[in-house]
Amino acid sequence: MELFPSAEPSHIQEPSKHFTHISAPLAERMRPRTLAEFVGQHHLLGEEKPLTSLINSDNIPSMIFWGPPGSGKTSLAHIIAESTKSEFFQLNAVSSGVKEMREIITRAEKFQKIHKRTILFIDEIHRFNKAQQDALLHSVEEGTLILIGATTENPSFEIISPLLSRCRVYVLESLEKSDLNVLIDKALKEDIVLNDFIITINDDEREQLMELSGGDARVMLNGIEIAVRLSNAKKNQETFLTKKIIEEAFQRKYAKYDKSGEEHYNIISAFIKSMRGSDPDAAIYWLARMLDAGEDILFIARRMVILASEDIGNANPMALVIATSCFQAIHYIGMPEARIILAQTVTYLASSQKSNASYFAIEDAMKDVHLLQNLAVPLHLRNAPTKLMKELDYGKNYKYAHHFTDGFVEQQYLPDNLKEKIYYAPKEIGEEITIKERLKRWWVSKRK
């Protein structure tokens, strides 16, 4: 557990007094201490931007920072605490639990009595279970402490609704290349260790650094430090960081793959189209390309869940079940073993029979909804909980399907203007063959 403050509670030191040991990794030595030093997240920070305004007004709500690794979530939490002179505690959700939280809440209650504000920063808050998140509710609601949670996962799925409703969610974005270049320059010029050397990193090598780090500032900075060590740089002598040295520092080769650029979209497009085209070999290849480049495995799994419905549908209903199970499984397992689960799912989906009938059904229905809008529900389908509604013939002549042979009776379910409309047209493939025959048998007058 990482706890601040320690035995004797005190404010975090002023940024100018903060000292990071020379043996700390470069990313830690370069951690920003003030808003002026922070790089990136221009949509949140800057003149009249949301977070800057809240900090300047000294009005800090509980909040969740949602963003990719290395985007500045932890640094922002520290800066907010320092800027607002708040007591600061930090927990990591992987190694901490309810006991540690209650200890902090007890101390926060004491601080509150002497009008001191407490900020609790929880890294990887998505790893807290429901009971652990529940333990925070009362203190957050009462204002005993201000919660700042950091997560790489969608808070809507990972944070319980009562806690999420008490927090503002701020989305942090992957750092832009211009921001990463600023960080490289700052590290080479300002770091207490690196500024003893004359280190040059040219444009191509900078591009390589950004790609190999996946836009993660922490990974990139620490990679630079390792590369400098491998280069045998000498003081007062210019040293160039070459591609070979950078590859050695990251222990992997440079792959042209920008998670937010064209190649990212090209490869995911090839991946989806290979599965849609029933080529498991090509699909596996593109999966390997994405995994090698460090693509978010949950992003890959989400796209497969979509494909399972859009391109396979009821031709093989198990496809959606397997794709959804894959998403859940890799969430629990993580890399590198998640690659095996992804590979099984990719080959299954690519080898399945395909139908986009369900996709076209909802697309066609949505068009009619937008064009015709608010068509009246037929009277016999309306609920009639009151006497007045019954007098107005709500529910009159409704036929309860279970009272009929095979649990089916033909009656009108669509609005009058669309009563003969067919949206779902099953194909002559896979399970949809059976579905098509069943619908034709039931809806004799409609599906001739």
C-alpha positions in Angstrom: 0.0 0.0 0.0 1.2 3.5 -0.8 0.1 6.0 1.7 0.5 9.8 1.8 0.9 11.4 4.3 3.0 9.1 6.4 3.2 8.9 10.2 2.8 12.6 10.8 0.1 14.0 8.5 1.3 17.1 6.6 0.6 18.8 3.3 2.4 17.6 0.2 5.5 19.6 -0.2 5.4 22.7 -2.5 6.5 21.8 -6.0 9.7 23.8 -5.7 10.7 21.8 -2.6 9.9 18.4 -4.1 12.9 16.2 -4.6 13.1 13.0 -6.6 16.1 10.8 -6.0 18.6 10.6 -8.8 18.2 6.8 -9.0 14.4 7.1 -9.8 13.4 6.2 -13.4 13.5 9.1 -15.8 9.7 9.2 -16.1 9.5 9.8 -12.3 12.2 12.4 -12.3 10.3 14.2 -15.1 6.9 14.0 -13.4 5.3 17.5 -13.6 4.8 19.2 -10.2 2.6 22.1 -11.4 0.0 22.8 -14.1 2.6 24.9 -15.9 4.9 21.9 -16.2 2.1 19.5 -17.4 2.2 18.5 -21.1 -0.9 17.4 -23.0 -4.7 17.2 -22.3 -5.3 20.6 -23.9 -9.0 20.0 -23.8 -9.0 19.9 -20.0 -6.1 22.2 -19.1 -5.4 25.7 -20.1 -7.1 29.1 -19.9 -10.9 28.6 -19.1 -10.6 24.8 -19.5 -12.6 22.6 -17.1 -9.8 21.3 -14.8 -7.9 24.5 -14.7 -11.0 26.5 -13.7 -11.8 24.0 -10.9 -8.3 24.1 -9.5 -8.0 27.9 -9.7 -11.4 28.3 -8.0 -10.3 25.8 -5.3 -13.5 23.9 -5.9 -12.5 20.3 -6.5 -15.2 17.6 -6.9 -14.7 13.9 -6.8 -13.7 12.7 -10.2 -12.6 9.8 -12.4 -9.8 10.1 -14.9 -10.4 7.7 -17.8 -7.5 7.4 -20.2 -4.7 5.2 -21.6 -1.5 4.4 -19.7 1.0 7.3 -19.6 -1.5 10.0 -20.3 -0.9 11.8 -17.0 -3.7 10.6 -14.7 -1.4 10.1 -11.7 0.5 13.3 -12.3 -2.8 15.3 -12.5 -3.9 13.9 -9.2 -0.7 14.9 -7.5 -0.8 18.4 -9.0 -4.4 18.9 -7.9 -3.5 18.0 -4.3 -0.5 20.2 -4.3 -2.3 23.1 -5.9 -5.2 23.0 -3.5 -3.0 22.3 -0.4 -5.0 19.2 0.3 -4.0 16.2 2.5 -3.2 13.4 0.0 -3.5 9.7 0.2 -2.7 7.3 -2.6 -3.8 3.6 -3.0 -3.4 1.1 -5.8 -6.6 -0.9 -6.3 -4.5 -4.0 -7.0 -2.8 -4.2 -3.6 -5.3 -2.3 -1.4 -8.7 -3.1 0.0 -11.5 -2.0 2.4 -9.3 -2.0 5.5 -6.8 0.5 4.0 -9.7 2.7 2.8 -11.3 2.8 6.2 -8.1 3.8 7.8 -7.8 6.7 5.4 -11.5 7.7 5.9 -10.9 7.8 9.7 -8.0 10.1 9.2 -10.0 12.2 6.7 -12.8 12.6 9.3 -10.2 14.1 11.7 -8.9 16.4 9.0 -12.4 17.5 8.3 -13.0 18.6 11.9 -10.1 21.1 11.5 -11.3 22.2 8.1 -8.6 20.4 6.1 -9.5 18.8 2.8 -8.5 15.2 2.0 -8.0 13.8 -1.5 -7.8 10.0 -1.9 -6.3 9.0 -5.2 -7.0 5.4 -6.3 -5.0 4.1 -9.2 -6.7 1.4 -11.3 -10.0 1.9 -9.5 -11.7 -0.4 -12.0 -10.0 -3.3 -10.2 -12.0 -2.6 -7.0 -15.0 -4.9 -6.6 -18.5 -3.7 -5.7 -18.0 -4.1 -2.0 -14.8 -2.0 -2.1 -16.5 0.7 -4.2 -19.5 0.7 -1.9 -17.2 1.4 1.1 -16.4 4.8 -0.5 -19.9 5.9 -1.2 -20.8 7.6 2.2 -17.5 9.4 2.5 -17.7 10.8 -1.0 -21.3 11.8 -0.7 -20.8 13.5 2.6 -17.6 15.2 1.4 -15.4 13.6 4.0 -12.9 13.1 1.3 -12.6 13.9 -2.4 -12.0 10.8 -4.6 -9.9 10.9 -7.6 -9.9 7.6 -9.4 -7.8 6.6 -12.4 -8.8 3.9 -14.9 -7.9 2.7 -18.3 -11.3 1.0 -18.6 -14.7 2.5 -19.4 -16.1 3.8 -16.1 -19.7 3.0 -17.3 -18.8 -0.7 -17.1 -16.3 -0.8 -14.3 -17.6 1.7 -11.7 -20.8 1.1 -9.8 -23.6 3.6 -10.7 -24.0 5.1 -7.2 -20.3 6.0 -7.1 -20.1 7.1 -10.7 -23.1 9.5 -10.2 -21.1 11.2 -7.4 -18.1 11.8 -9.6 -17.3 13.8 -12.7 -15.7 11.8 -15.4 -12.8 13.4 -17.4 -11.5 11.6 -20.5 -7.8 11.9 -21.0 -6.5 11.3 -24.5 -3.3 9.7 -25.7 -0.6 12.3 -26.0 -0.2 13.9 -29.4 3.1 13.6 -31.2 3.7 17.3 -30.6 3.3 16.7 -26.8 5.6 13.7 -26.9 8.2 15.7 -28.7 8.0 18.4 -26.0 8.6 15.7 -23.4 11.6 14.4 -25.2 13.1 17.9 -25.4 12.4 18.6 -21.8 14.0 15.3 -20.7 17.1 15.9 -22.7 17.5 19.5 -21.5 16.1 19.5 -17.9 16.7 16.1 -16.4 19.3 16.1 -13.7 21.1 13.0 -15.2 20.6 13.5 -19.0 21.6 17.1 -19.1 25.2 16.0 -18.4 25.3 14.6 -21.9 24.8 15.9 -25.4 22.1 13.5 -26.7 20.6 13.9 -30.1 17.4 12.1 -31.3 16.5 12.8 -34.9 13.0 12.8 -36.4 12.9 9.2 -37.6 14.2 8.0 -34.2 11.7 10.2 -32.4 8.9 8.6 -34.5 10.3 5.2 -33.6 10.2 6.1 -29.9 6.6 7.2 -30.1 5.5 4.1 -31.9 7.4 1.6 -29.7 6.0 3.3 -26.6 2.4 3.3 -27.9 2.0 6.9 -27.0 2.7 6.1 -23.3 4.8 8.9 -22.0 6.1 6.9 -19.1 7.3 4.0 -21.3 8.8 6.4 -23.8 10.9 8.3 -21.2 12.1 5.2 -19.5 13.0 3.8 -22.9 15.1 6.9 -23.7 17.0 6.4 -20.4 17.8 2.8 -21.2 18.8 3.8 -24.8 21.2 6.4 -23.4 22.8 3.8 -21.2 23.2 1.4 -24.0 24.8 4.1 -26.2 27.7 4.5 -23.8 27.3 8.3 -24.0 30.1 10.4 -22.6 29.9 13.8 -21.1 30.6 16.8 -23.4 30.4 14.5 -26.5 27.4 14.4 -28.8 25.7 11.0 -28.9 23.1 10.0 -31.4 20.4 7.5 -30.4 20.1 5.2 -33.4 17.2 3.0 -34.4 19.2 -0.1 -33.5 19.9 1.3 -30.0 16.3 2.2 -29.5 15.2 -1.3 -30.6 17.6 -2.8 -28.1 16.3 -0.6 -25.4 12.7 -1.6 -26.0 13.7 -5.2 -26.8 11.5 -5.2 -29.9 11.6 -4.0 -33.5 9.9 -0.9 -34.7 6.5 -1.7 -36.3 4.7 0.9 -38.4 1.5 1.1 -36.3 0.0 4.2 -34.9 -3.0 3.5 -32.6 -4.6 6.8 -33.6 -3.4 7.0 -37.2 -4.1 5.6 -40.6 -2.2 2.3 -40.2 -4.3 1.5 -37.1 -7.5 1.8 -39.1 -6.0 0.0 -42.1 -5.1 -3.1 -40.1 -8.3 -3.3 -38.1 -10.2 -3.0 -41.4 -8.2 -5.8 -42.9 -8.8 -7.9 -39.7 -12.6 -7.4 -39.8 -12.8 -8.0 -43.5 -10.8 -11.2 -43.3 -13.2 -12.6 -40.7 -16.2 -11.4 -42.7 -14.7 -13.1 -45.8 -14.2 -16.4 -43.9 -10.4 -16.4 -44.1 -9.1 -17.5 -40.7 -5.5 -17.5 -41.8 -5.6 -13.8 -42.8 -7.6 -12.9 -39.7 -5.0 -14.6 -37.5 -2.2 -12.7 -39.3 -3.8 -9.3 -38.8 -4.5 -10.2 -35.1 -0.8 -11.0 -34.7 0.1 -7.7 -36.2 -2.1 -5.8 -33.8 -0.9 -7.8 -30.8 2.8 -7.2 -31.7 2.1 -3.5 -32.0 0.6 -3.4 -28.5 -3.0 -2.8 -29.6 -5.6 -2.7 -26.8 -6.9 -6.3 -26.6 -10.3 -5.2 -25.4 -10.6 -3.0 -28.5 -10.0 -6.1 -30.6 -12.5 -8.1 -28.6 -15.2 -5.4 -28.9 -14.9 -5.4 -32.7 -15.3 -9.2 -32.7 -18.5 -8.9 -30.6 -19.9 -6.4 -33.2 -18.9 -8.7 -36.1 -20.5 -11.7 -34.4 -23.9 -9.9 -34.7 -23.4 -7.8 -37.8 -21.8 -10.4 -40.1 -22.7 -13.8 -38.6 -26.0 -13.2 -36.8 -28.5 -16.0 -36.6 -26.6 -18.0 -39.2 -24.7 -19.1 -36.1 -26.1 -17.6 -32.9 -23.2 -19.2 -30.8 -20.9 -16.7 -32.5 -22.1 -13.9 -30.3 -21.9 -16.1 -27.2 -18.3 -17.0 -27.9 -17.3 -13.4 -28.8 -18.8 -12.1 -25.6 -17.2 -14.8 -23.5 -13.9 -13.9 -25.2 -14.3 -10.2 -24.2 -14.9 -11.3 -20.6 -12.1 -13.8 -20.5 -9.3 -11.6 -21.8 -10.5 -8.9 -19.4 -9.7 -11.3 -16.5 -6.6 -12.9 -18.0 -4.7 -10.2 -19.7 -1.7 -10.6 -22.0 0.2 -12.6 -22.9 -2.2 -15.5 -22.4 -5.1 -13.5 -23.8 -3.7 -14.0 -27.3 -4.7 -17.7 -27.1 -8.3 -16.8 -26.3 -8.4 -14.2 -29.0 -7.0 -16.7 -31.6 -9.6 -19.3 -30.7 -12.4 -16.7 -31.2 -11.0 -15.2 -34.4 -10.7 -18.6 -36.0 -14.2 -19.6 -34.9 -15.8 -16.4 -36.2 -13.9 -16.5 -39.5 -14.9 -20.1 -40.0 -18.6 -19.5 -39.2 -21.4 -19.2 -41.8 -22.3 -15.6 -42.3 -25.6 -13.6 -42.4 -26.1 -9.8 -42.2 -29.9 -10.2 -42.1 -30.2 -8.9 -38.5 -28.0 -5.9 -39.3 -30.2 -4.9 -42.3 -33.3 -5.5 -40.3 -32.4 -2.9 -37.7 -31.1 -0.5 -40.3 -34.4 -0.7 -42.3 -36.5 -0.3 -39.2 -34.5 2.7 -38.0 -35.1 4.4 -41.4 -38.9 3.9 -41.0 -38.7 5.2 -37.4 -37.0 8.4 -38.6 -39.2 8.9 -41.7 -42.6 8.0 -40.2 -42.0 8.7 -36.5 -44.4 8.1 -33.6 -46.8 5.7 -35.3 -49.7 4.7 -33.0 -49.5 1.4 -31.2 -52.5 -0.7 -32.3 -55.3 -0.7 -29.6 -55.2 -4.4 -29.0 -51.5 -4.3 -28.1 -51.9 -1.5 -25.5 -51.9 -2.2 -21.8 -55.1 -1.5 -20.0 -54.5 -1.1 -16.2 -57.4 1.3 -15.6 -61.2 1.2 -16.2 -61.0 4.2 -18.6 -58.4 2.5 -20.7 -60.6 -0.6 -21.0 -63.5 1.6 -22.0 -61.3 3.0 -24.7 -60.7 -0.5 -26.0 -57.1 -0.7 -24.9 -56.1 -4.4 -25.1 -59.4 -5.4 -26.7 -59.2 -8.5 -28.9 -55.6 -9.2 -28.0 -54.7 -12.9 -28.5 -52.4 -14.4 -25.9 -50.0 -16.5 -28.0 -49.5 -19.2 -25.3 -53.2 -20.2 -25.6 -52.7 -21.4 -29.2 -51.1 -24.4 -30.8 -47.3 -24.1 -30.9 -47.5 -20.9 -28.9 -48.3 -18.9 -32.0 -51.3 -17.0 -33.4 -51.2 -14.7 -36.4 -52.2 -11.1 -35.5 -51.1 -7.6 -36.2 -48.1 -6.3 -34.1 -46.9 -3.5 -36.3 -48.5 0.0 -36.6 -51.3 0.1 -39.3 -49.0 1.9 -41.8 -46.4 -0.8 -41.6 -48.5 -3.9 -41.0 -47.2 -5.8 -44.0 -43.6 -4.7 -43.6 -40.9 -7.3 -43.4 -37.6 -6.2 -41.9 -35.9 -9.5 -41.1 -35.3 -11.6 -44.1 -33.3 -14.8 -43.0 -30.9 -16.2 -45.5 -30.7 -19.8 -46.8 -27.6 -20.5 -44.6 -26.8 -22.0 -41.3 -29.4 -21.8 -38.5 -31.3 -19.1 -40.5 -32.6 -21.8 -42.9 -34.6 -23.2 -40.0 -35.7 -19.7 -38.8 -36.8 -18.8 -42.3 -38.9 -22.0 -42.7 -40.5 -21.4 -39.3 -41.4 -17.8 -40.0 -43.0 -18.8 -43.4 -45.0 -21.5 -41.6 -46.3 -19.1 -39.0 -46.8 -16.0 -41.1 -48.5 -17.6 -44.1 -50.2 -14.4 -45.4 -47.2 -12.2 -44.8 -44.2 -14.3 -45.8 -45.4 -16.1 -49.0 
